[in-house]
Amino acid sequence: MTRAYNFSAGPAALPEPVLRQAQQELLEWGSARASVMEISHRGAAFMAMAAEAEQDLRDLLAIPANYRVLFMQGGATQHFAQIPMNLARQEQSADYVISGAWGEKARAEAAPHVRARICASSAAGGFRDVPATADWKLDPQAAYVHYTTNETIHGVQFHAIPDVGEVPLVADMSSDILSAPIDVSRFGIIYAGAQKNIGASGLVILIVREDLLERHPRPIARIFRYAEHAKADSLFNTPNTFGWYLSALVFKWLKGEGGLAAIEARNRRKAELLYTLIDESGFYSNPVSADSRSRMNVPFFLPNAALDSLFLQEADAANLVGLKGHRVLGGMRASIYNATSLQAVEVLADFMRDFARRHG
Ligand SMILES: *Cc1c(COP(=O)(O)O)cnc(C)c1O
């Protein structure tokens, strides 16, 4: 059996050279005579690797000097709650932009910790686009504005950074971080779970503007306080050492691929290939308006849901896996993160065209 073309939404495909390197050095990492999983996170070897990973990420995203990078745990979901704990007083309000299911979850988890206000939402239209920034009802007194740059389930993505004035902009970039260059200086906090575009689950990366670490709006345990983790260079307690190491390999791989401008060009071609096929097929459909379509997650529907299981069965036989849509939406979803090659997308497109011809 060969490795399949993998379109899983998350945990998602990793670059094959990264997996091969991890496999090769699984038992003996560098000169440690042990696995990277079996050594102290406070030893010189691990700390050097950790520092280099951070530097590579800084290079890739051109992170300004006044931002700290944290390698943390808990998934993006834990940080839905931890962000208000760090940025707001209980009675303060924060503005939430809702463009899909993850934005809704972020607000729900924040609600016990801050007055989480919806300042814009595209729920009424069924999340078929991002809410037009002109219609956002922003509160200049809000502790922060939170939005989801790419809605992984609905396949809705912001293609420009919204202007929210002086209020810190907080972005959940779990499913599109590192997919294209981005101006980090526009954000207060960027955070992302690793299992879509960075590495393995169990690691969350936060990029935090330094002055926000000085906010101490409420007494919380040190383990929840971003400032403590920054002070300890993310070694406040034992980090996810293997996840950190895997992310380091992915950052090196990204640099070797030519960095984020090159990755973006490839991601655009991959997405264009699928959306063009879907739109021209007269068979498949995607409901998202053209300017809000995600370049990472492409949900699509067959003309008749009765064909869904046959599609998945034939796709599997053609070595294409991970295409079943999210249970909320049904249908199909092709996730085409950085590690998914153009060739994999071409193979999927050929299969989809053939399936449409036979069943259209
Ligand atoms: C996957 C995902 C999450 C949740 O990540 P967990 O690690 O399961 O907490 C949050 N936001 C977005 C945009 C996601 O894609």
The ligand as an SDF file (V2000), in Angstrom:
LIG
                    3D

 15 15  0  0  0  0  0  0  0  0999 V2000
   -8.9700   23.3070   13.8340 C   0  0  0  0  0  0  0  0  0  0  0  0
   -9.3090   24.6890   14.2240 C   0  0  0  0  0  0  0  0  0  0  0  0
   -9.4800   25.0660   15.5660 C   0  0  0  0  0  0  0  0  0  0  0  0
   -9.4620   24.0850   16.7310 C   0  0  0  0  0  0  0  0  0  0  0  0
   -8.2460   23.5370   17.0180 O   0  0  0  0  0  0  0  0  0  0  0  0
   -8.1030   22.5550   18.2770 P   0  0  0  0  0  0  0  0  0  0  0  0
   -6.6470   22.2300   18.2350 O   0  0  0  0  0  0  0  0  0  0  0  0
   -8.9680   21.3590   18.0300 O   0  0  0  0  0  0  0  0  0  0  0  0
   -8.4830   23.2940   19.4870 O   0  0  0  0  0  0  0  0  0  0  0  0
   -9.7470   26.3930   15.8290 C   0  0  0  0  0  0  0  0  0  0  0  0
   -9.8460   27.3050   14.8510 N   0  0  0  0  0  0  0  0  0  0  0  0
   -9.7000   26.9700   13.5600 C   0  0  0  0  0  0  0  0  0  0  0  0
   -9.8140   28.0240   12.5090 C   0  0  0  0  0  0  0  0  0  0  0  0
   -9.4330   25.6560   13.2070 C   0  0  0  0  0  0  0  0  0  0  0  0
   -9.2770   25.3200   11.9170 O   0  0  0  0  0  0  0  0  0  0  0  0
  1  2  1  0
  2  3  1  0
  2 14  2  0
  3  4  1  0
  3 10  2  0
  4  5  1  0
  5  6  1  0
  6  7  2  0
  6  8  1  0
  6  9  1  0
 10 11  1  0
 11 12  2  0
 12 13  1  0
 12 14  1  0
 14 15  1  0
M  END
$$$$
